């Protein structure tokens, strides 16, 4: 006669990570930055069990990687306050980090009350409008690119453009439009911020 041991896990914290456009972000890392004392003890025992492999584990009781739909979760947590930090390190500095604090609690029967959290990662982005040098309406279908990279976009019918999730730093913006002189403009792009760089083109 055999006996099967069934272990039931309870989701304590569940959530989803988005970008600023509201699209889910897969492969984002969600790591606990602060945990209650009871959970510190659990983590210490887990670290002893895994030894040198502990730090490199992609998924741990205090670390989760989002799925393609942006979802992540943590199970079987003790009561208390937790601080989560979401980041997308694989993208360099194209996105910033976000901290969220949540509190885990149980109901009168001792069941975990699942906390759901949504996290929006701030992108390093550049936007603006392309217009004629002598004023007037925006220039549609102007090509806007960043020198030395494959990052490019075309302005819309009103001359507006947006380059989302780009690398920060001192970058050279190149603007091309039929019938206008090419524009080269240096911009200082700060990480995890949306900045504006309007451009004025002169007629050929």
C-alpha positions as a printed Julia matrix, in Angstrom:
204×3 Matrix{Float64}:
  0.0    0.0     0.0
  1.47   3.33   -1.05
  0.74   6.77    0.25
  1.13   9.91   -1.9
  2.07  13.17   -0.25
  0.31  16.12   -1.85
  1.8   19.54   -1.17
 -0.51  22.47   -1.81
  1.12  25.83   -2.4
 -0.68  29.1    -1.81
  0.08  32.13   -3.93
  0.84  35.03   -1.59
  1.93  37.7    -4.08
  1.01  37.71   -7.77
  1.53  40.44  -10.28
  2.29  41.58  -13.77
  5.02  43.8   -15.21
  4.2   46.19  -18.06
  6.11  48.7   -20.13
  4.88  52.28  -20.46
  2.81  51.36  -23.5
  0.83  48.93  -21.35
  2.3   45.82  -22.97
  3.43  42.91  -20.77
  7.17  42.51  -20.23
  8.58  38.99  -20.25
 11.97  38.16  -18.75
 11.82  40.94  -16.14
 13.33  40.13  -12.76
 11.28  40.72   -9.61
 13.42  40.52   -6.47
 12.5   41.03   -2.83
 14.52  43.89   -1.35
 13.0   43.8     2.14
 11.26  40.9     3.89
  9.9   40.19    7.4
 12.17  38.39    9.92
 10.31  35.07    9.59
 11.08  34.95    5.86
 14.74  35.87    6.41
 15.12  32.63    8.36
 13.53  30.62    5.54
 15.88  32.2     3.0
 18.92  31.52    5.18
 18.06  27.79    5.31
 17.46  27.69    1.55
 20.83  29.35    0.92
 22.55  26.68    3.03
 20.79  23.91    1.12
 21.81  25.2    -2.33
 25.29  26.32   -1.33
 27.29  28.12   -4.02
 24.44  27.75   -6.54
 22.12  29.96   -4.47
 23.16  33.35   -5.86
 22.92  32.26   -9.49
 19.5   30.59   -9.26
 17.15  32.39  -11.71
 14.09  31.57   -9.62
 14.16  31.48   -5.8
 11.64  31.99   -3.0
 12.6   35.69   -3.07
 13.17  36.06   -6.83
 10.9   35.54   -9.82
 11.25  35.99  -13.59
  8.15  37.2   -15.46
  6.6   35.0   -18.13
  5.94  36.23  -21.68
  2.6   37.62  -20.47
  4.39  39.61  -17.74
  3.07  37.48  -14.87
  5.05  36.53  -11.77
  4.19  35.12   -8.35
  5.55  34.14   -4.93
  4.08  31.33   -2.81
  3.78  30.33    0.84
  5.07  33.56    2.35
  4.88  34.43    6.05
  2.81  37.43    7.08
  4.5   40.79    6.9
  5.64  43.62    4.66
  7.66  42.92    1.5
  9.37  45.31   -0.89
  9.66  44.11   -4.49
 12.03  45.54   -7.09
 11.29  44.97  -10.79
 13.92  45.47  -13.48
 14.85  44.36  -16.98
 18.62  44.06  -16.73
 18.92  42.31  -20.11
 17.86  45.56  -21.81
 20.76  47.59  -20.42
 19.51  51.02  -19.31
 16.54  51.13  -21.68
 14.23  50.67  -18.68
 14.47  51.83  -15.09
 13.7   49.93  -11.9
 10.54  50.15   -9.77
 10.02  49.32   -6.09
  6.63  48.23   -4.75
  5.7   47.49   -1.15
  3.01  44.9    -0.34
  1.74  43.3     2.84
  0.98  39.59    3.13
 -1.73  38.57    5.58
 -4.06  35.66    6.36
 -7.79  35.47    6.96
 -9.51  34.2    10.11
 -9.06  30.6     8.93
 -5.34  31.03    8.38
 -5.52  31.11    4.58
 -3.22  33.45    2.69
 -4.99  36.41    1.12
 -3.35  36.78   -2.31
 -2.04  40.28   -3.04
 -2.0   41.33   -6.71
  0.36  44.09   -7.84
  0.88  45.76  -11.22
  4.28  47.26  -12.02
  4.98  49.65  -14.9
  8.65  49.95  -15.85
  9.72  53.47  -16.82
 11.37  53.56  -20.24
 14.25  55.66  -21.49
 12.42  57.39  -24.33
 12.67  60.36  -26.66
  9.78  62.09  -28.37
  9.05  65.33  -30.17
  7.67  66.97  -33.28
  9.32  67.64  -36.65
  8.33  71.01  -38.16
  9.5   73.42  -40.85
 12.17  75.92  -39.78
  9.95  78.85  -40.76
  6.99  77.55  -38.78
  3.82  75.84  -39.94
  2.47  72.35  -39.48
  4.44  69.22  -38.65
  6.28  67.25  -41.33
  4.86  63.74  -41.81
  6.95  60.67  -42.71
 10.22  62.24  -41.54
 12.73  59.53  -40.62
 14.2   59.96  -37.14
 17.14  57.78  -36.18
 19.95  57.62  -33.64
 23.43  57.54  -35.16
 25.32  54.31  -34.63
 22.27  52.19  -33.8
 19.32  50.6   -35.52
 16.86  52.72  -33.56
 14.64  54.63  -35.97
 11.05  55.74  -36.4
  8.93  57.84  -38.8
  6.89  60.87  -37.8
  3.11  60.63  -37.99
  0.71  62.81  -40.0
  1.24  65.67  -37.52
  5.02  65.36  -37.48
  5.18  63.7   -34.06
  7.62  60.89  -33.33
  8.6   58.7   -30.38
 11.66  56.52  -29.84
 10.79  54.19  -26.95
 13.2   52.1   -24.87
 16.52  53.48  -26.1
 19.97  53.59  -24.51
 20.71  56.77  -22.54
 23.73  59.04  -22.91
 24.92  61.68  -25.34
 23.37  60.61  -28.65
 23.19  62.17  -32.11
 19.7   62.45  -33.55
 19.47  62.36  -37.36
 16.33  63.56  -39.14
 15.58  63.09  -42.86
 12.56  64.24  -44.86
 12.0   64.54  -48.59
 12.53  68.11  -49.77
 14.36  69.17  -46.57
 17.97  69.36  -45.45
 19.22  66.6   -43.17
 19.33  67.63  -39.52
 21.93  66.42  -37.03
 21.21  67.27  -33.4
 23.02  66.14  -30.23
 20.77  65.22  -27.29
 21.65  64.15  -23.75
 19.28  61.3   -22.9
 18.79  60.53  -19.22
 17.99  56.96  -18.14
 14.43  55.91  -17.24
 12.95  59.23  -18.37
 10.8   60.37  -21.28
 12.36  63.46  -22.81
 11.36  65.82  -25.61
 13.5   66.89  -28.57
 11.68  68.97  -31.19
 13.38  69.44  -34.56
 13.05  72.15  -37.24
 14.02  71.35  -40.82
 15.06  73.79  -43.53
 13.88  73.43  -47.12
 16.39  72.2   -49.67
